[in-house]
Amino acid sequence: MSPDSLSSQAPYDPKTVQLRSFHDAVPGFLSGSDNPRLYLERCLEHMSVREPDIKAFVVMDADAARVAADDATARYRAGRPLSPVDGMPFAVKDLFKTADFPTELNSPLLKGDRHALDAAHVYALRQGGAVLLGKTTLPELGSGRPAATRNPFDLTRSPGGSSSGTAACIGAGMVPMAIGNQGRGSILRPSSFCANVALKPTFGALHSGGMLWRSPSYSVLGVHAGNTIDVWRTAWQIARVVGGDPGHPGLFGEPDLAAKKPSRLIRLDTAGWEITETPLLEKFEAFIGDLQGQGVDIVSRRDDPDIEAFEIALTTIPDFQPDLAAWEIKWPALLIRDMGRDRIDERLVERFEAGETMSLDDYRQSLEALKKLRAAFAAIKGKADACITLSTPTPPPIGTSTGDSVYGDPSSCLEAPAWNLPLLESQGLPMGIQLLGHPHDDYALGCQGRWMMEAFLGKS
């Protein structure tokens, strides 16, 4: 099923659904049989069909995108593309600054709020010739009232959040790549619900400058796309131009992924196992069996006391993570509350004000609990190539609920990279598998993820 024939009607099949790919189009750009302007027009034509139902975008500028695509076309004709992402149309979640568009975070209090400068990653992508098409929607201020966005594979269901529009526009085949972010599960969860390949990178590996509304100790930007190659080339372009956050060494690896079968994986339950719906559990267990059939050794908490200790440590996340988040978002959350409490979802205000009641000692206790979790994680380093688990405990919810972040919390708390891979389906809907690694394993995980996509689905 090609990206231009995607609809919400047929049951999802990961083996036949093809989301929009950019890297596959580049050889045509180089030979002259295709070009970035024609590629953009195909995106826009498909968007005209899907976007009225999906509602992924808050703003776009097709005319400006056409000018940028024409410039990229000229560079390819001259044999001088700027980078592997030259001419790639992309969208940005509307909590990153862009000079061309307002940054409103789906809040009436920030209506029309503009910034003169692009976020660091937007600058880096434009430097490589990528074509900014528009900005994608999200729940109010990242975690309040859900966006109006709908799941591209079932319009009665949610795309997840908070990277709602980002994941949905990729799942609908409207663009080949879009940028989201994660504080808790906001990359992994919606990418699973919308059949994206997505990278939640090592904390600090990609420059987050220009991200508004974040928890400084664990929020990261992330890349969503239809395949592992476009995800990695995008991340690599960002890292090549602007690096990581100040004080962090940036993204490690090579410019392109090389498929590599893992030798051993640690199968993790996490705190999510007890609340995961039975059909997903059964699909996951079957997939673990398939990996073993391919010669991958699988170990778990039953095989190693250090893994068991880590599993137990993961169950402590709900004891400290909400306090950590509440404290770190006090600014600007309480400032926004004071601007217009009556124009913010009441449940969101309650979360903001939970931080107001905390003391500095409370925050220090949360950091100590986090430190213990990370120590337990460090104890399993080297025991396997990566960890494998689910990305969500349920299929996409009916209605607008963004879903549970339980499988996203570990990577955020551990400063760890994680990839969502749309390898499975459950009940005719997308179901993601998560590969979780230790800090700076982003590239190694991507290579393993590419192998899985090729081995089980026949695509990258």
Sequence and secondary structure as in RCSB ss.txt:
>XXXX:A:sequence
MSPDSLSSQAPYDPKTVQLRSFHDAVPGFLSGSDNPRLYLERCLEHMSVREPDIKAFVVMDADAARVAADDATAR
YRAGRPLSPVDGMPFAVKDLFKTADFPTELNSPLLKGDRHALDAAHVYALRQGGAVLLGKTTLPELGSGRPAATR
NPFDLTRSPGGSSSGTAACIGAGMVPMAIGNQGRGSILRPSSFCANVALKPTFGALHSGGMLWRSPSYSVLGVHA
GNTIDVWRTAWQIARVVGGDPGHPGLFGEPDLAAKKPSRLIRLDTAGWEITETPLLEKFEAFIGDLQGQGVDIVS
RRDDPDIEAFEIALTTIPDFQPDLAAWEIKWPALLIRDMGRDRIDERLVERFEAGETMSLDDYRQSLEALKKLRA
AFAAIKGKADACITLSTPTPPPIGTSTGDSVYGDPSSCLEAPAWNLPLLESQGLPMGIQLLGHPHDDYALGCQGR
WMMEAFLGKS
>XXXX:A:secstr
  GGG  SSS   TTT     STTTHHHHHHTSS HHHHHHHHHHHHHHHHHHH  EEEE HHHHHHHHHHHHHH
HHTT  SSTTTT EEEEETTB  SSS   TT GGGTT   SS  HHHHHHHHTT EEEEEE  SGGGTSS  S  
BTTBTTB   SSSHHHHHHHHTTS SEEEEEESSSTTHHHHHHTT EEEE  TTSS  TTB S  TTT EEEEEE
SSHHHHHHHHHHHHHHH SSTTS    S SS      SEEEE  TTTGGGS HHHHHHHHHHHHHHHHTT EEE 
TTT HHHHHHHHHHTTHHHHHHHHHHHHTHHHHHHHHHHHGGGS HHHHHHHHHHHT  HHHHHHHHHHHHHHHH
HHHTTTTSSSEEEEES SSS  BSS     TTTHHHHHTT  EEEEEEEEETTEEEEEEEE STT HHHHHHHHH
HHHHHHHS  
